[in-house]
């Protein structure tokens, strides 16, 4: 594999040479999320991870499906938008994109998601200081995992080592060829060393082997009551999960114009499964919590042969009542024996 | 200071009572400085309980968040009491729920815990990052004592306590069946300093402050769900026909959401600060709530959650209510 490098002072030139809409972590309010980079906002790649995962670019919280005007018969359909480059995506979040790809191209191709996905190139940034609740190595990933990425950057201090991983990545490198140099053997070795060290800094680990088979056996277990009692039923864990992809379709109208859009939805909300009859098959937070865990670690595995969790730790970090997915999994393992 | 042994003994006795179904308290969380609300059903489980500066959660929220399933035919409802541990702010939430008939006094057994202030986890986790082992934390005189893996650290309380605690005027439970430990001194001055700072700014500056914050809202509704005073069975925000607030997350709808909530809490918010604590995108929601609390206090001399015999502000009228601010 070809390894290039780029001086940090030239990284801005590299991105400018691409002539595409860049998305990078920027502060909105008090938190980091991926938003379009404009000349006013500086690119800052010194961050642990964003609060809102980059799924918000490919699968925005609110997405117009079509617009209409009363009295007219034609609908306005959005196109896939401009060519874009996501800069500074953490390897866990890139793996999440690869996981979500399965869902949006499963029975029916989702034109909205796939058009954007096709036009998006993802530049990853390997982790050197994993967060407290990172557990990517327990779910098949790692601080320098390359799945879902087109390019991977490793911060070597003065320079970024740059690994081109796909055709898209290669094209990007060609477009900005002038700013790149060949990496030396030593640089490649020190990047590999950094990746290993980063993996060693991950303190939370769990053996997830066999969990998908264990979960269905525990359907009626009292553990679901125990782990969900403190749940408040908010959408933090799911909205900020890089693999959660549920949406609700809403119609919004004003005057003679309107649109049909989809908005993020959460299986932790009580009305998520509420039927028109008033019946709710998941009537309490016990059933909803059970569903969240089963969906990630069992149903998704049955359908797509992979876990729908990348170990980013957001749900653990941000849960207001300390519902800790690793703790739930540990209970599952304990109970199943 | 609440003695842990005393607390656990009281909890054991409480849960052994025939008329109590479970006790809501705090237990050490899964890592670091985290704590989780817990539901004690057996006397043996009382050993898990703690009361320390880590116990941020307002447990009064759990009195109204419970989802009751329809009873199977022939089965009688469980009418036993719920026992709940309360700090000063939690107890004010209970009082306000009682005033509004959201809960019934005879359904509760209240264990009061005088509180010397709880931590702001954002401050603490920034100060002591990457701590996996559960940490014991205690109140000291004007300081907080952390038993960290590498040794004991003492930090001045102003550096790590939640702002709502530094401003607290009622740290002692205002309602309880049993109170643990001695009452503590109140230290808040009721001056609404942060509100005054915002008020001093021009309208444009204020709006640019809030616009930025509301723009970052993801409408996860954690602020609503954690709020002990938000307990409508059918929330206006969940209504679809008509949709009073669209589900779309944008500055306009998010502002409508937060302002609706703030107005619904006027004269009701007990300033427990839970909305601000749980917000994953750090919106300073207490500034909104305190602005309204300040208005209510100045105009009507009313502070919610202090007197179980009081009437709700918005359903009471006194001939001597001030009128000079009414247009």
Interface residues (C-beta under 8 A of the other chain):
Chain A: X28 X29 X30 X31 X33 X51 X52 X61 X62 X132 X133 X203 X204 X229 X230 X232 X233 X234 X235 X236 X239 X240 X248 X250 X252 X261 X263 X264 X266 X269 X270 X271 X283 X284 X285 X316 X318 X320 X321 X322 X323 X324 X326 X327
Chain B: X29 X30 X31 X32 X34 X35 X36 X37 X38 X39 X57 X61 X62 X65 X67 X69 X129 X130 X131 X132 X212 X213 X215 X216 X217 X218 X219 X220 X221 X222 X224 X225 X226 X238 X240 X243 X246 X247 X248 X249 X250 X274 X277 X278 X280 X281 X282 X283
